[in-house]
């Protein structure tokens, strides 16, 4: 009886190997696709329309990147500047799909400088205490999935550090 099953399995395998490879014919029985109807999210001119929309939003300015959320790929910024020193960070003034968390405050801390040694004193005591500067930041999240993507400062500038950049 096992021989019969092997033979039947081999016959079944030969049937599938000779099946047509045209994707239009490889449709499951419960999910039929009508190729005569144009798909809803495709159009021959849609890329041109999208490009015009982006140029209108930027008002003729160029950008270093288009920034997207790393979790849901939602567009967050169309016009930004890349940080000179930290190449994975960006700053922007005009954003979309971003939510500033107003009930949280983040502060930048800077360590105190060690006092200069005088010629009379052989040992100086360095202070390890950190002082708080007047820099106050608020967290910025993607408004779609609430992933934290950066901070917002007192000068109303967004600083993005956890985003996906793409060519502008």
C-alpha positions in Angstrom: 0.0 0.0 0.0 2.9 2.3 0.6 4.1 1.8 -2.9 0.7 2.9 -4.3 1.0 6.1 -2.2 4.5 6.8 -3.5 3.3 6.3 -7.1 0.3 8.6 -6.5 2.6 11.2 -4.9 5.0 11.0 -7.9 2.1 11.4 -10.3 0.9 14.4 -8.3 4.3 16.0 -8.4 4.5 15.6 -12.1 1.2 17.3 -12.5 2.3 20.3 -10.5 5.6 20.6 -12.4 3.8 20.7 -15.7 1.3 23.3 -14.4 1.5 26.7 -16.2 3.7 29.4 -14.6 1.6 32.3 -15.8 0.8 34.3 -12.6 -2.7 35.0 -13.9 -3.4 31.3 -13.9 -1.9 30.8 -10.4 -5.0 32.1 -8.5 -6.4 30.4 -5.4 -9.9 29.2 -5.7 -11.2 31.4 -2.8 -9.5 34.6 -3.9 -10.1 35.4 -7.6 -8.4 38.4 -9.1 -10.0 40.3 -12.0 -7.1 41.6 -14.1 -9.5 43.6 -16.4 -10.0 46.1 -13.6 -7.2 48.6 -12.8 -6.0 48.2 -9.2 -7.1 51.0 -6.9 -3.6 52.1 -5.8 -2.0 52.2 -9.2 -2.2 54.8 -11.9 0.3 55.7 -14.7 0.4 59.4 -13.5 0.2 58.9 -9.8 4.0 59.4 -9.3 3.9 62.7 -11.2 1.0 63.9 -9.0 2.8 62.9 -5.9 5.9 64.8 -7.0 4.0 67.9 -7.7 2.4 67.7 -4.2 5.8 67.4 -2.5 7.2 70.4 -4.5 4.1 72.4 -3.5 4.6 71.5 0.2 8.3 72.4 0.1 7.6 75.7 -1.7 10.7 75.3 -3.9 13.2 74.6 -1.1 15.4 71.5 -1.2 15.8 69.1 1.7 18.5 66.8 2.9 16.0 64.0 3.3 12.4 62.9 3.6 12.0 61.4 7.1 9.8 58.5 8.0 8.8 56.7 11.2 10.9 53.6 11.8 7.9 51.6 13.0 5.1 52.3 10.6 6.9 54.2 7.7 4.6 57.2 8.0 6.1 60.4 6.5 7.1 62.8 9.3 9.0 65.5 7.5 9.6 66.7 3.9 12.0 69.6 4.6 14.9 69.0 7.0 18.6 69.6 7.6 21.1 66.9 8.4 23.2 67.5 11.5 26.8 68.5 10.7 28.4 66.2 13.2 25.9 63.5 13.9 24.8 62.3 10.4 21.9 60.2 11.6 20.2 63.3 13.2 18.1 65.9 11.5 16.3 69.1 12.4 13.2 70.7 11.0 10.7 73.4 11.7 7.7 72.1 9.7 6.6 68.5 10.2 3.6 66.3 9.5 2.2 63.3 11.5 4.1 64.3 14.6 2.8 64.7 18.2 4.7 66.6 20.8 4.2 65.1 24.3 3.6 68.3 26.3 3.3 66.7 29.8 7.0 65.4 29.7 10.1 67.5 30.0 13.6 66.3 29.1 16.6 68.4 30.1 20.1 68.5 28.7 22.7 68.2 31.4 26.3 69.5 30.9 29.1 68.6 33.4 30.8 71.4 35.2 34.4 72.2 34.1 37.1 71.4 36.5 38.6 74.5 38.1 42.1 75.5 36.9 45.0 74.5 39.0 46.9 77.3 40.6 50.7 77.2 40.9 50.5 77.2 44.7 48.1 74.3 44.9 49.4 70.8 43.9 46.0 69.1 43.9 42.7 70.4 42.6 39.3 68.9 43.4 37.3 68.2 40.3 33.6 68.4 40.6 31.7 65.5 39.1 28.3 67.3 39.6 26.3 68.0 36.6 24.5 71.3 36.1 21.3 71.7 34.2 21.3 74.1 31.4 18.3 76.0 30.3 17.7 73.6 27.4 14.3 72.0 27.8 13.1 69.4 25.3 9.8 67.7 24.9 9.5 64.2 23.3 8.1 63.9 19.8 6.2 60.8 18.7 4.7 59.6 15.4 1.0 60.4 15.6 0.1 57.1 13.9 1.9 54.5 16.0 3.3 56.7 18.9 6.9 55.7 18.4 9.3 58.3 19.9 11.3 59.8 17.0 12.9 62.9 18.4 12.5 66.0 20.6 11.1 69.5 20.4 13.0 72.5 21.8 12.0 75.9 23.2 12.9 77.5 19.8 10.2 75.4 18.2 12.7 73.2 16.3 12.2 69.5 16.0 15.3 67.3 16.4 14.9 63.9 14.9 17.2 61.1 15.9 15.2 57.9 15.4 13.9 58.1 11.9 14.4 56.5 8.5 15.8 59.1 6.0 15.3 58.7 2.2 16.6 60.7 -0.7 14.8 64.0 -1.2 
